[in-house]
């Protein structure tokens, strides 16, 4: 299996996860975009998931949510559902 690179930086995903915790959420859903180009490669999907799980969320489901489109081509949207530990 190939490494999936996403165009979100770990700190932006962590900020969204932290805000969900502050708001008392028990479920956090985040949609990642697969990186289309080298320039968009911010991190791997695994590193982004690790960053969220450091905030006491646990990955519950991960699904492909269809195709994203950009000038450079298309990539996969990945939907992750996290639950509080």
ABEGO torsion letter per residue (X at the ends): XBBBBBABBAAAAAAAAAAAAAAGBABBBBBBBBBABAAABABBAAAAAAAAAAAGBBBABBBBAEBBBBAAEBBBBBBBBBBBX
